[in-house]
Amino acid sequence: MIFTRRLTLAWVLSAIGMMAQAQTYPARSVSLVVPNPPGGLVDTSARLVAEPLARALGQSVVVENKPGGSGNLAYQTVARANKDGYTVLVSYSGYHVANPILMDKLPWELKDLTPIGLITVATNVIAVHPSVPANTLKEFIAYVKQNPDKLNYASQGNGSVSHIGTEIFKQQTGIQMTHVPYKGSGQAIQDVLAGQVQVFITTPPSVMGHVLNGKLKALAVTGKSRHPQLPQVPTVAEAGLSQFELESWVALYVPSGTPAAVIQRLSQDVKKSMEAPETRQRAEQAGVEARYLAPAEMTKLLDREIASWTQAIKAAHIKLD
């Protein structure tokens, strides 16, 4: 009985402590932990939200780059951090969706993290070398069907968004191409420009300049809308492939068990930050879209992508290097 009372008292004191903490939040700076080095989609997204979020919170927001272990170092850091809202993960779909499917042993689990909300998305471009005799997505699909395994496609590595996304594209269209993995976009784009690899589905910054100067052909973008800097390129839906969509996303997460009041405060201020006109303008200039989704919608998005990526990974027998 005494032991039970002590447990009850401990729980009550803990609950009171969390409530008091939530009421005074934030009392100091907030860290955004980025699983990538500076530059690129994830780091850019973190810096987009950091400034307006700091104004909304009334405290400084510090971007902390912690790359390593295919993103797992940053994920582990946040999963094991204090549940107080001061350590926030800048999560990337390529890690958050793929790692639990591709890796048997992770230093974190999906249940360890709770969403604050989606902040940005980046469409992808289906780009091909000019030697490919197709100027539209329909022509491309028809050509590859008539010439199975004649074309090679590049990816940023086994298990990357470009790899899994292209496999989903293949499965939905019934085409066959050979995968050529690289370590990042740099080497991949060089071989695509040289015609050694003919197809690359990747984010706009990697191919946009080459499309505009005619060194590559962009057949479609894979998001919900056209890219503002490639307005002449149709979406896959406009090009006749309504079931395929591939967007890389960035969202904010905190350790599970963080007080609900803290999550609500963060979510509200992140929403305000990402919907501000100046944030949207800065995002567009950086080649990404500022798009907020609330925690519940973020959970639904993650569940949908885990289901579709799991199917694609199993069908393609994808394994990490």
C-alpha positions as CSV (number, residue, x, y, z in Angstrom):
1,M,0.0,0.0,0.0
2,I,2.8,2.4,0.9
3,F,4.6,1.6,-2.3
4,T,1.4,2.2,-4.3
5,R,0.9,5.6,-2.6
6,R,4.5,6.5,-3.4
7,L,4.0,5.6,-7.0
8,T,0.8,7.7,-7.2
9,L,2.5,10.6,-5.5
10,A,5.4,10.4,-7.9
11,W,3.1,10.4,-10.8
12,V,1.1,13.4,-9.5
13,L,4.3,15.3,-8.9
14,S,5.6,14.5,-12.3
15,A,2.3,15.6,-13.9
16,I,2.3,18.8,-12.0
17,G,5.9,19.4,-13.1
18,M,5.1,18.9,-16.7
19,M,2.0,21.2,-16.5
20,A,4.2,23.9,-14.9
21,Q,6.8,23.4,-17.6
22,A,4.2,23.7,-20.4
23,Q,2.8,26.9,-18.9
24,T,6.2,28.6,-18.9
25,Y,7.4,27.2,-22.3
26,P,9.5,28.5,-23.8
27,A,11.9,29.8,-21.2
28,R,15.1,29.4,-23.3
29,S,16.4,28.7,-26.8
30,V,15.0,25.8,-28.9
31,S,17.4,23.6,-30.9
32,L,16.4,22.3,-34.4
33,V,18.5,19.2,-34.9
34,V,19.2,18.6,-38.7
35,P,20.2,15.1,-39.8
36,N,22.2,16.6,-42.8
37,P,25.1,18.9,-43.3
38,P,24.5,22.5,-44.2
39,G,22.9,23.1,-47.6
40,G,20.3,21.0,-49.3
41,L,16.6,20.5,-48.7
42,V,16.6,19.6,-45.0
43,D,19.0,22.3,-43.8
44,T,17.3,24.9,-46.0
45,S,13.9,24.0,-44.5
46,A,15.3,24.3,-41.0
47,R,16.6,27.8,-41.7
48,L,13.4,28.8,-43.3
49,V,11.4,28.1,-40.2
50,A,14.0,29.1,-37.6
51,E,13.7,32.9,-38.0
52,P,9.9,33.3,-38.0
53,L,9.6,30.6,-35.3
54,A,12.0,32.5,-33.1
55,R,9.8,35.6,-33.4
56,A,6.7,33.6,-32.6
57,L,8.2,31.9,-29.6
58,G,10.0,34.9,-28.3
59,Q,13.2,32.9,-27.9
60,S,16.1,32.1,-30.2
61,V,15.9,29.0,-32.4
62,V,19.3,27.4,-33.1
63,V,19.9,25.1,-36.1
64,E,22.2,22.3,-35.1
65,N,23.5,20.1,-38.0
66,K,24.2,16.5,-36.8
67,P,24.8,14.4,-39.9
68,G,25.8,10.7,-39.7
69,G,24.5,7.2,-39.8
70,S,22.0,7.8,-42.7
71,G,20.3,10.3,-40.5
72,N,20.1,8.0,-37.5
73,L,22.5,10.1,-35.3
74,A,20.2,13.1,-35.3
75,Y,17.1,10.9,-34.9
76,Q,18.6,9.1,-31.9
77,T,19.7,12.4,-30.3
78,V,16.1,13.7,-30.4
79,A,14.5,10.4,-29.4
80,R,16.6,10.3,-26.3
81,A,16.4,14.1,-25.5
82,N,14.4,15.6,-22.6
83,K,10.7,15.6,-23.3
84,D,10.4,19.4,-22.9
85,G,10.1,20.8,-26.4
86,Y,13.6,22.3,-26.5
87,T,15.1,19.7,-28.8
88,V,13.2,19.4,-32.1
89,L,14.1,17.0,-35.0
90,V,14.0,18.3,-38.5
91,S,12.9,15.1,-40.1
92,Y,13.4,14.1,-43.7
93,S,11.1,11.7,-45.5
94,G,14.0,9.8,-47.0
95,Y,15.1,8.8,-43.5
96,H,11.8,8.8,-41.6
97,V,10.0,6.5,-44.0
98,A,12.9,4.4,-45.4
99,N,15.1,3.7,-42.5
100,P,12.6,1.7,-40.4
101,I,11.9,-0.4,-43.5
102,L,15.4,-0.9,-44.7
103,M,17.3,-1.3,-41.4
104,D,16.8,-4.2,-39.0
105,K,18.4,-2.4,-36.0
106,L,17.8,1.3,-35.4
107,P,18.9,3.4,-32.4
108,W,15.4,4.9,-32.5
109,E,11.8,3.8,-33.2
110,L,8.9,5.5,-34.9
111,K,7.0,5.5,-31.6
112,D,9.9,7.5,-30.0
113,L,8.9,10.6,-32.0
114,T,5.7,12.8,-32.1
115,P,5.0,15.2,-34.9
116,I,4.8,18.9,-34.6
117,G,3.9,19.4,-38.3
118,L,5.0,19.3,-41.9
119,I,6.9,22.4,-43.0
120,T,8.1,22.0,-46.5
121,V,7.9,19.7,-49.6
122,A,10.0,19.5,-52.7
123,T,8.7,18.0,-55.9
124,N,10.9,15.9,-58.1
125,V,11.7,16.1,-61.8
126,I,11.6,13.3,-64.3
127,A,14.7,14.3,-66.3
128,V,16.1,12.4,-69.3
129,H,19.1,12.8,-71.6
130,P,18.4,14.4,-75.0
131,S,19.3,11.1,-76.7
132,V,16.1,9.6,-75.3
133,P,13.5,9.8,-78.2
134,A,10.6,11.1,-76.1
135,N,9.4,14.7,-75.4
136,T,6.4,13.9,-73.3
137,L,5.9,11.5,-70.4
138,K,3.5,9.4,-72.5
139,E,6.1,9.0,-75.2
140,F,8.7,8.1,-72.7
141,I,6.6,5.4,-71.1
142,A,5.7,4.0,-74.5
143,Y,9.3,4.0,-75.6
144,V,10.6,2.2,-72.5
145,K,7.8,-0.4,-72.8
146,Q,9.0,-1.1,-76.3
147,N,12.6,-1.2,-75.2
148,P,12.7,-2.9,-71.7
149,D,16.0,-2.6,-69.8
150,K,17.5,-0.5,-72.6
151,L,17.7,2.6,-70.4
152,N,19.5,3.1,-67.1
153,Y,18.3,5.3,-64.3
154,A,20.4,7.1,-61.7
155,S,19.8,7.4,-58.0
156,Q,21.5,9.1,-55.1
157,G,22.1,5.7,-53.6
158,N,20.4,2.5,-52.6
159,G,17.4,3.2,-50.5
160,S,17.3,6.9,-51.4
161,V,14.2,8.8,-52.3
162,S,15.3,8.8,-56.0
163,H,15.8,5.0,-55.9
164,I,12.6,4.0,-54.2
165,G,10.6,6.7,-56.0
166,T,11.8,5.5,-59.4
167,E,10.9,1.9,-58.4
168,I,7.4,3.0,-57.5
169,F,7.2,4.8,-60.9
170,K,8.4,1.6,-62.7
171,Q,5.8,-0.5,-60.9
172,Q,2.9,1.8,-61.6
173,T,3.8,2.2,-65.3
174,G,4.9,-1.4,-66.0
175,I,8.3,-0.3,-67.4
176,Q,11.7,-1.8,-66.9
177,M,14.9,0.2,-66.4
178,T,18.3,-0.7,-64.8
179,H,19.3,1.0,-61.6
180,V,22.7,2.7,-61.3
181,P,23.2,3.9,-57.7
182,Y,25.6,6.8,-56.9
183,K,26.7,8.5,-53.7
184,G,24.7,11.7,-53.9
185,S,23.5,13.8,-56.8
186,G,26.9,15.2,-58.0
187,Q,28.3,12.2,-59.7
188,A,24.9,11.0,-60.8
189,I,24.1,14.2,-62.7
190,Q,27.5,14.1,-64.4
191,D,26.9,10.7,-65.9
192,V,23.3,11.7,-66.9
193,L,24.7,14.7,-68.7
194,A,27.2,12.5,-70.4
195,G,24.5,10.1,-71.5
196,Q,26.0,7.1,-69.7
197,V,22.8,7.0,-67.6
198,Q,19.7,8.3,-69.3
199,V,17.1,8.9,-66.6
200,F,17.2,10.7,-63.2
201,I,14.2,11.4,-61.0
202,T,15.5,14.0,-58.5
203,T,14.8,17.3,-56.9
204,P,14.8,20.4,-59.1
205,P,18.1,22.1,-57.9
206,S,20.1,19.1,-59.3
207,V,18.7,19.4,-62.8
208,M,17.0,22.8,-63.2
209,G,19.9,24.6,-64.7
210,H,20.6,21.8,-67.2
211,V,17.0,21.7,-68.2
212,L,16.9,25.4,-68.8
213,N,20.0,25.3,-71.0
214,G,18.8,22.3,-73.0
215,K,21.3,19.7,-71.7
216,L,18.5,17.6,-70.2
217,K,14.8,17.2,-71.0
218,A,12.3,17.5,-68.1
219,L,9.2,15.4,-68.9
220,A,7.2,16.1,-65.8
221,V,7.3,17.2,-62.1
222,T,6.0,14.7,-59.6
223,G,4.3,16.9,-57.1
224,K,0.8,18.4,-56.8
225,S,1.6,21.5,-58.8
226,R,4.1,22.9,-61.3
227,H,7.4,24.1,-60.1
228,P,7.5,27.9,-60.1
229,Q,11.0,28.0,-61.7
230,L,10.0,25.3,-64.3
231,P,6.5,26.6,-65.2
232,Q,6.7,25.0,-68.7
233,V,7.0,21.4,-67.2
234,P,3.7,19.7,-66.5
235,T,2.9,17.7,-63.4
236,V,2.6,13.9,-63.8
237,A,-1.1,14.2,-63.4
238,E,-1.3,16.8,-66.3
239,A,0.9,14.4,-68.3
240,G,-1.5,11.6,-67.9
241,L,-0.2,9.6,-64.9
242,S,-2.6,10.6,-62.1
243,Q,-1.7,7.8,-59.7
244,F,2.0,8.7,-59.3
245,E,3.2,11.3,-56.9
246,L,6.7,11.7,-55.3
247,E,7.4,14.6,-53.0
248,S,10.3,14.8,-50.6
249,W,9.1,16.4,-47.3
250,V,10.5,17.9,-44.2
251,A,8.7,17.9,-40.9
252,L,9.3,18.7,-37.2
253,Y,9.2,16.1,-34.5
254,V,9.8,16.1,-30.7
255,P,10.4,13.2,-28.3
256,S,7.2,11.3,-27.5
257,G,6.0,12.2,-24.0
258,T,6.5,15.9,-24.6
259,P,3.6,17.7,-22.8
260,A,0.6,18.2,-25.1
261,A,0.5,21.9,-24.3
262,V,4.1,22.3,-25.5
263,I,3.3,20.4,-28.7
264,Q,0.2,22.6,-29.3
265,R,2.2,25.8,-28.7
266,L,4.9,24.6,-31.1
267,S,2.4,23.5,-33.7
268,Q,0.5,26.8,-33.7
269,D,3.7,28.8,-34.0
270,V,5.1,26.6,-36.7
271,K,1.9,27.0,-38.7
272,K,2.0,30.8,-38.3
273,S,5.6,30.8,-39.3
274,M,5.2,28.7,-42.5
275,E,2.1,30.5,-43.6
276,A,3.6,33.9,-43.4
277,P,3.9,35.5,-46.9
278,E,7.6,36.3,-46.4
279,T,8.3,32.6,-45.5
280,R,6.5,31.4,-48.6
281,Q,8.4,33.8,-50.8
282,R,11.8,32.7,-49.3
283,A,10.8,29.1,-49.8
284,E,9.9,29.6,-53.4
285,Q,13.3,31.4,-54.0
286,A,15.0,28.3,-52.5
287,G,13.1,25.9,-54.8
288,V,10.9,24.4,-52.1
289,E,7.2,24.8,-51.1
290,A,6.2,26.0,-47.6
291,R,3.3,23.6,-46.7
292,Y,2.1,23.1,-43.2
293,L,0.3,20.0,-42.0
294,A,-1.0,19.6,-38.5
295,P,0.3,16.7,-36.3
296,A,-2.7,14.4,-37.1
297,E,-2.4,14.9,-40.9
298,M,1.3,14.4,-40.6
299,T,0.8,11.0,-39.0
300,K,-1.6,10.0,-41.8
301,L,0.9,11.1,-44.4
302,L,3.7,9.0,-42.8
303,D,1.4,6.0,-42.5
304,R,0.5,6.2,-46.2
305,E,4.1,6.5,-47.3
306,I,5.3,3.7,-45.1
307,A,2.7,1.4,-46.7
308,S,3.6,2.4,-50.3
309,W,7.3,2.4,-49.7
310,T,7.2,-1.0,-48.0
311,Q,5.4,-2.5,-51.0
312,A,7.9,-0.9,-53.4
313,I,11.0,-1.9,-51.4
314,K,9.8,-5.5,-51.1
315,A,8.8,-5.8,-54.8
316,A,12.2,-4.4,-55.9
317,H,14.2,-6.3,-53.4
318,I,16.0,-3.1,-52.3
319,K,18.8,-3.5,-49.8
320,L,21.2,-1.0,-48.4
321,D,24.9,-1.1,-49.4
